[in-house]
Amino acid sequence: MNFIGNKEFSDARLRSEIVTRQSRPWRFFSSNDNYDSSRMEYDREKLREFYLDKGYYDFRVSSAVAEMAPGKNDFFITYTVDEGVPYTFGEIKVETSLAKLDATALQRLVPMTAAEPFRGKLIEETIDSLTYAAGVAGYAFVDIRPIVKADPETRRVDITFAVDEGPRVYIERVNIVGNTQTLDRVIRRELRIADGDAFNRVLIDRSRNRARALGFFKNVTVEETPGSAPDKTEVTYTVEEQSTGELSFSAGFSSTESFLFDVALSQANLLGTGRSAGVDLSLSQRQQIASFRFTEPRFMDRTLSAGLLGWLSSYDYTDVSSYESTSYGAGINLAFPVADRTQLGLRYRLQYDSVNITDQNIVIDTEGNLVSTTLRDADGTVRAPVPGDITDPDQLVVDVCDTRYRFRSSSCTSETEGISSILGYSLTWDGTNDPIEPTRGLSLQLSQDVAGFGGDVQTLRTEGSANAYYGLTPALRASLRLSAGHIQPWGDDMTVRINNRFFRGGSTFRGFDVAGIGPRQVVRYYDPDTGEEVAMDRGSALGGNFYYQGTFELTVPNFLPEEYGI
């Protein structure tokens, strides 16, 4: 594919903006490198949209020619373009005669200002913003006409947005196309419009986002076509199914988990019903986890999701926090919307936990001060002390959790086993512009879990987070996450076991080792003769009852071909 007349943008940049692709060996899964005359017309429109958004108001495609190669197996496509010159915005006004709308207030919703570079997409964004504002004010039928006047001499574009009450239009039929696997009712129950409703742009777009949020489709588009009468229209949602089942085997190496091995079998859209199920097995140096989950998104045909889960896990943190634990249990969860963007989830878990503190012998004096953690044999071998090694009557060998050790770690009280009965909830508000790849907006989450409705553990665990997203370019996305958590005991046992505390680092806070942030045991060494402190060492992580953290991320493309689906 070649381009003639382009001076501001290279051929490679223009090729990336259209749908047709040049034939390459790695595009064997794609059909976009096949010649299609109707696709060429669509590509011409894509080029116009691209240049219009870059400020070239007068841009046009002079011609698009497809020539067959001498071997008659390929086509050469040549686009001749006239770029024109870049324009800027001139005077921007909003006019309305509707009683409930204030033109001055609507003017504040306009994202463009005079003298800034012209961008065609800003006109569409302004129409959407004004339509939404009119809908909030009670005008379900509104007609917004941008009156555009371009001055070639000053290279300025003046725009007046005329906001008037449009003709009353109703939805004659809602069509769903392309769902070859997903049942029709699974998609329709996510829509906020139905046959016979008043036409509402906000609800139509919100329905599209809700369908995308299912995670079953690569893309969801919406189109309005005239109905059987002037006051009726048909709304068609076209979905592109994607694979929702997965059988994966993975192996690798991580600086935090050493060797990793995972096997997972999952189906997010079981038989097209929207139900999900999965079985996972994960093995690494630190943890071994087996789990099962099943979710019914519309329990008893209500807007209520219900799920079951079960797990068996074993964690080994002897190198960072001197303990290992085993846990198994089962739980149920429910979730339902309390508002259009707000969801409440309820859950209950019953689990068994066993915590073992690592055995370690040390040498202390009669006052409980640490003398040594190791002994050196005559051949130079360094080893842990055992009873019988010490002949000095003023010293003795004990376990690190022995009560006679003066600086015994607080984690020693966590060596126990028992049952936890936990009831909790999660409240989530999503104010982003897209549920899958947000580029604008904010999301908030608050969760609490109360352990003590039976069982041996009594704690209140609270966590909250806030996420903000901002699209820098179509390919770059910045995000900011703030989170905090607190756990406190209640009832008879006023201690928090080490396996219930917060540990930050590794995958939970990049740049730090596992459990690298937070309080730690301090090991102090004393001279047995003078009783003076002679050294201090960094001990095991103890975990914390409270944390807060902030992270900033920049999401960049992986530059792999889209056909790979990675």
N, C-alpha and C positions, 0 to 999 in steps of 0.2 A: 504494500500500500504506500503510495507516494502522495505528497502534497506540494502544490505549486502556489506561490504567492504568500506563503507564511513567512513573516520576518521576525515577529515577536516570540513565537513559540516553535520549538523544534518538531520535526516529524514524529519523533518518539513520544513527545508529550501529547501530541494530537492523537496518536494511535491509542494511547492509554485512556482517552476520553470517550472513545466510541466502542460499540459492542463487537463489531467484527474484529477478528484477530488474524494475524499472519500465521500460516502453518508452521508449526514447530514440532519436533519429536515428542516433547513432553505434553502436548495437547491432545493425546490420543483419546482422552475421556470427553473432550469438548467437541461440539458441532459448530461453534462460532467461527471456525476457520473455513467453513464451507460457504461458497458463494450463494447469496440470497438477495435478489433485487429489492424486496420489501425491506430487508434489513438495511440496505444502503440508504433508503429514504429516511429510516429512523436514525441512522448515523449522521445524516445531514442535519437533522434537528438537534442531535446531541452536540454537534460542533457549534451550532448557533447558540445553544444554551451556555456552552462553555465560554465562548467569546463575549456573550452578553453579560455574563457574570464577572468578566474581567474588565468591563467598562467599554467594550467596543460596540456601541449602539448601532452603527451602520454596517456591521459585519454581514456578509452574505456568501453563500457557496455558489460560485458562478456555474460550475458544472461538476458532475460526478460520472466518470467514464470507467466501464469495466471492459477489459480486452482479454481475450483468451490467449494463453501462452502458446508458443509454437508447438509444444508437445501435446496440446489440448487436454492437459491434466490439471492446469492451474489457470487462475485469472490474475491479471494485473489491474489494480484499482487506483485511479488517479483522481484526486479532489483538487479542483482549482478554487482558491478562496480569495476574497477581497476583504482584508482585515479592517480597513478604515482607520480611524484615529480614536484614542480613548476619550471618553466624556466624563464629566463630573455631575453630581446632583446640583440642581439649581434650587428654585423655591419649592418647598414641600408644604402642602396645605391639606387639611381635612375639613370637609363641609358636610353638614347634615341638617335636615329639617325635622328629625325625629325628636319628640318632646322629651323623652327619657334619656337622651344622649347629649353630652356636652362636647362640642367640637374641641374645646381647649383641652379637656381631659383625654380625648381620643388622640390629640396631637402628641401627647407624651408617650403613646404606645408606638409611635413611628420610630423605627430603629436607625433611619438615615438622617443625615443633616446636610445642609448646603455646603458645597465645595468639596465634599469627600468623593472619592472615586465612585463612579456609577457601578452598581451591581444589580443584575436582573433578579437574583434570588431574593433580594431585600423587598422587592415589590410584592412577591408572593408571601413572604413572611409578614408583611404589613397587613395584607388582606386577611390572612389567618388570624392575626392578633385582633384586628377590628371586628371580624366575624365573631370571635369568641367573646369580646367585650359586649357586643350587641346581644348575643345570646344570654349572657349573664344578666343584662338589663331587661330581659324578657322578650326580645325580638327574635323569634324563631325563624322568621322569613325576612332576610335582609339582603339587599343588593348593593355590593360595593364595586364601583367602577373606577379604576385608575385612569384619569385623563392625562395622557402623556404628550408633552410638547418639547421636541428637541430642536435646539438652535445650532446648526452646523457652524456658524461663525464664532459663537462664544464657546461651543462644545459643551453646552450645559443642557441638562434635561430637567424641565419643570414638571412636577407631578401634583395633581389634585385628586385626592381620594373622595369621591362622592358617595356618601352613605345614605341610602334610602331604604324604605321598607319595600321588599320585593313581593312578587306574587306568591300567594299561598300554594305551596307544593307539598304533596304527600308521597310517601314511599309506597308504590304499588306492590313491589315484590323485592325481597332480598334473595339474591342468588349466590350460591357458593360453587366455585368451579375449581377443579384440579385436585380435589381430595380423593385420591385413588386408594388410600389406606384408611385415613381417619374418617370415622362416621360423621355424617352431616350434623347430627344433634350435638356432638362434642364441640363443634365450632359455633353453632348457633347459640348455645347457652352462654358463650362468652360475649356475644354481641349485645350492645346497648340499644339496638334498634330492631324493629319488627315490621312486618307488613301492616300498612295502614297508618304508621306513625307519621307525624309531621317531619319534614326534611330538616335535619339538624346537622350541620357540618361538624360541630364539636363532637357529638356522639358518634358520628360515622368514623371520624379519625380515632377516637378513643376505642372504638370497637376493633379497629385494625390493630392497634397496639396490644389489646387484650388477646387477640388471636395470635399475634407474634409471640407473646409472653408464654404461650403453651410450650414453645420450644420444639414443636413438631415440624416446622416449615422453614425452608431456606429464606423464603420471601413471601410477603402478603401485600397485594396491591388492591386498590379499590377504584371502581369506575362507576360513574353515573351515566345512564342512558335514558332518553325520553321514553315515557310510558305510553299507555293507550290513549291518554288525554293530555291536554296542555298542562294541567295541574298535577300530573302524576309522573313519577320517575322510578326507574329501576336501579337498585344499587347492587353491584356485583363485586364480590370479594374473590379474587383469584389467588389460590395458595399453591405453593410449590413444595411438595412433600420432600422430606429428607429422612435419612436413615435414623431411626430411634432405638434400634437394638444394637447391642455391642457385646462382643466377646473379645476380651483383651488379655494379652500376656505381656508383661513388661519386666525388665530387669535393668538394673543400673547401679550407680555408685553415687553416694551423697556424702558431703563433708560432715553432715550432722547425723546421718543414719547409717553410714558405711554402705554395705551391700544391700540392695533392695530387690524384692521380688513380689510381683502383684499378679493376681488372677481375678478378673471381674466379669460377671455375666449380668447384663441389665437390659431391660426393655422399658422405655419411657412411655410407650403408647401401646399397651398390650391389646392385640387384636383390634386396634383402632378405637378402643373405648376410652382412651385417656388414662386408664389405670397404669401404674408403674410398679415394677418389681425388680429386685436386684439382689445378687449374692456376691460378696467380696471376700477375698483372702489376701492379706498383706503381711509380708515377712521382712524384717530388717534386724539389724543388730540390737536396736533398742526396743522394738515393739513387734508383737505378733497379734494380728486382729482378724477375726472371722465375724462377718455380720450378714444379716438378712433384713430386707425392708419391703413393705408393700403399702401402696397408697391408693385409695379410692377417692378421686377428686370430687365426686358428686354423691355423697353418702345419702341413701334413701331419696335420691332425686332432688336433693336440696342443695343450696349454695354452701355446702359444708363438706370439707375433705376430711377423711379419716385414714389413719395409717397404723400399721403394726411394725415393730422392729425388735430384733434380738441380736445379741452380740456375745462374744467371748474374747477377752483381750488379756495380754500380758505385757507389762512394761518393765524395762530394766534401765534404771537411771543410777546405777551404782557408781558410775564414773563421774557424774556431775552432782548428784544429790544423795548418794549413799543409801538408796532404797530401791526396792523392786515391788511391783504390785500385780495382782491378778484380779480380774473383774469379769463377771458375767451377769446377764440380766435380760429383761424384756420391757417393752413399753408400748404405750398407745399415744396417739396425738390426734388432735382435732384442730381445724382451722376454718375460719369463716370471715367474710368481709363485714366490717362495721361501718364503712363508708366506701366511696368509690375508689379511693386511693389508700385506704387504711385496712389492715387485716389483723385479726387477733388469733393467735394460736394457743391452744391449751395442750398440756402433755402430762403424762404420769409415767414414772419409771420405778421399777422394783429391781434392785441389783444387790449382788454380793460382792464385797471388796475384801481383799486380804493384802496387808502391807507388811513387808519384812525389811527391817533396817539391816544393812550390811554388817556382819560380824567383823570386828577389827580389834585385835589386842594392842594395848599400849602399856607403857611403863609410867606409873605415877609415884609420887612420894606420899608420905603418911598424911600430909595435909591436903591431898587431892590434886596437887599441881602436876602438870604434864612434864615428864622428864624426857621421854623418847617414844617415837612411834615405830622404830626399827632397831635391830641389833646387827652388829657386824661380827661374823665368825672369824676364826683365826686365819682361814684361807681367803679372807676378804669378801666372802659372800654376805650380802645384805638381805635380811629376812625379817618377818614379823616376829615379835617375841611370843613365847609360850610359857605357861606356868612351869617353874623349875629352872628357868634361865637366870633368874635374879637371886643372888645370894645375900645382897645387902638388906639387912633387916629394916631399913628405912624406906625401901622401895618394894613395889609389888606389881604384878602383871594383872590387868583387869580388862574387861571389854569396854569399848568406847562409850557404851550406854550404861555402864555400871554407876549406881548412885553415889559411889565413893569418889568418882571423878568430878572434880570441882567445876569444870567447864563442860559438863555433859550437854550435848546438843538438845535443843528443844524438840527436834524431830524424833527423839527416842520415844516420846510418849505416843507417837503415831503407830508404833508397831502393834497392830491389832487386826482383828477381822470382825466383820459384822455385816448386817443388812441395812441398806438405805432405801427408804420409801420417800420418793421425791415427787412433788406436785409443782408445776411451773406454768408460765405463760410467756408469750412473746407478742409485742405490739409493734407493727411495722407500718410506716408511712412512706410511700414512694411518690415523690414529686418530680421524677426525671421525665425527659421527653421520649425515652425509648427504654423498654424493659430489658433488652438484650445488649445493646451497645449505646448507652446513654452518652450524649455530648453536652447536655445542659441539665441543670436541676440538682435536687438534693433528696437524699433518702435518710430516714431516721429509724432506729430500732432500739427498743427497750425490752429486756427480759429479766425475769426473776424466777428462782427455783427455791422452794422451801422443802428442806429435808426434815422429817420428824413426825410424819403422819404414820406412826408405827416405826419399827426398825430401831437401829442403834445410833444413828447420826442425827444431830439437830443443828442445822445451819440455814442461813438465809443468804443466797447468792444473787447479786444484782450486777448486770452488765448493760452498757449502752454504747451506741455508736452512731456516728453521723458521717455521711459520705457526700462529697460535692464533686460534680463532674463539669469539665469545660473542654469543648472541642477546639483545639488550636488551629488545626487544618482538617480536611476530610480524613487524613490518615493518622493524625496525631491527637491523642486525648490525654489531658491531664486530670488527675483525680487526687483529692485530699480526703484522708480518713482520720477521724478523731474517735478514740474509744477509751473507755474506763470500766473498771470493775471493782466490786467490793464483796467480801464474804465475812460474815460474822456468826459466831455461835449463839445459841440460845438454849434454854432449858437447863438441865442438870450438868451436862458436860460443857464447860466453857472453853474448850480447845478446838482448833481447826486442824484436822489431820493433814499430813503433808501431801497426800494425794489429792486433796480438795483445794489446795492453795493455788495461787496463780504463779506460773513460770513463764517469763517472757524471754525470747531469743530464738535463734534458729529460724524456723518457718514463720513464727509469730512476730518476729522483729528482725528483719534482715540486717546483716552486718555484725550480729552478736552470736556467740556460741549458744547452744541449747542451755536454757536456764542461766544465761550469762548476765541477765539484768535482775537485780533484786537483792534482798538480804542474804548473807552467807555466814556460815560458821567461821569464827576466827580462832585459829589454833595458836595458843601461847605456850612457849617452852620456858621452863624455869631451871635455874641452877640448883641441884639438890643440896648443895652445901650452904649457899648464901640465901637461897629463896628468891633471888632476883630474876626478873624476866630477861632472858637472853636472846629470844627470837620470837617472831610472829609469822604465821603462815596463813594462806588463803585456804579455807576449808570447803565443805560441801554447800551447795545451794540449799536454802531453807524454804524458798517460796515466800510469797507475800499475801497478805489479806486485802491489799488494795493496790491498784495500778492505774496509770493513765498513760496514753501514748498517742503520738500523731505520726502519720506517714504520708509522704507525697510520692505519687507514681506518675510516670510518663509512659503511656502505652504507644508503642511504635509498630509498624507493620513488619512482618517477617520476610517480605520481599519474595516469597515463594509464589509460583503461579496459582491463580484462583482455582484452577481445575483440581489441584491437590486436596482442596477442602481443609487445609491446615491453618 
